[in-house]
Amino acid sequence: MKLYLKIYFSSEGASTMDVIKKAEKMGFGPNVGDYDFVIEIGSPEEYSEVTEKIHKLLKGTKCMYKVSTRP
């Protein structure tokens, strides 16, 4: 299963490149289309772990985000 991540940046928050580097360090790869990044996950438990990590990753950056999964 793939988890897609879309990030909404704020000019009042962290720099775009800083946030992108953090997402890549977490294992996300770039994605072309409606979502900015994608990562492969294997189970519902892993979904919970990844979404919690995303939340911690973006905390304090003033970014908003949206996730979606697909088989």
C-alpha positions in Angstrom: 0.0 0.0 0.0 1.2 3.5 -0.7 0.7 6.5 1.5 0.7 9.8 -0.3 1.5 13.1 1.4 0.6 16.6 0.3 2.2 19.5 2.2 0.8 23.1 2.3 3.6 25.4 3.0 3.4 28.8 4.8 5.5 31.8 4.1 5.5 32.3 7.9 7.0 28.9 8.6 10.0 26.7 7.9 11.7 26.9 4.5 10.4 24.7 1.7 13.7 22.9 1.3 14.0 22.2 5.0 10.6 20.5 5.0 11.4 18.6 1.8 14.7 17.4 3.3 12.9 16.2 6.4 10.4 14.3 4.4 13.1 12.6 2.3 15.0 11.7 5.4 11.9 10.0 6.7 11.8 7.9 3.6 9.3 9.7 1.4 10.1 10.0 -2.3 8.9 12.8 -4.7 5.6 12.2 -6.5 4.2 14.0 -9.5 0.4 14.6 -9.4 -2.0 15.6 -6.7 0.4 14.7 -3.9 4.0 15.8 -3.3 5.5 12.7 -1.7 4.9 8.9 -1.5 6.1 6.1 0.8 5.4 2.4 0.7 3.7 1.0 3.9 2.8 -2.6 4.6 0.1 -2.6 7.3 -2.5 -0.6 9.2 -0.1 -0.5 12.2 2.6 1.0 9.9 0.1 3.6 8.7 -0.3 4.8 12.3 3.4 4.9 12.9 4.0 6.9 9.7 1.2 9.4 10.2 2.5 10.0 13.8 6.0 10.6 12.4 4.6 13.1 9.8 2.8 15.0 12.5 6.0 15.3 14.6 8.0 16.1 11.5 5.8 19.1 10.6 5.1 20.3 14.1 6.4 23.9 14.4 6.9 24.4 10.7 3.5 26.1 10.2 2.8 23.6 7.4 -0.5 21.8 6.9 -0.7 18.4 5.4 -3.0 15.8 3.8 -2.5 12.1 3.5 -4.2 9.5 1.3 -3.6 5.8 0.8 -4.0 3.6 -2.3 -3.2 -0.1 -2.9 
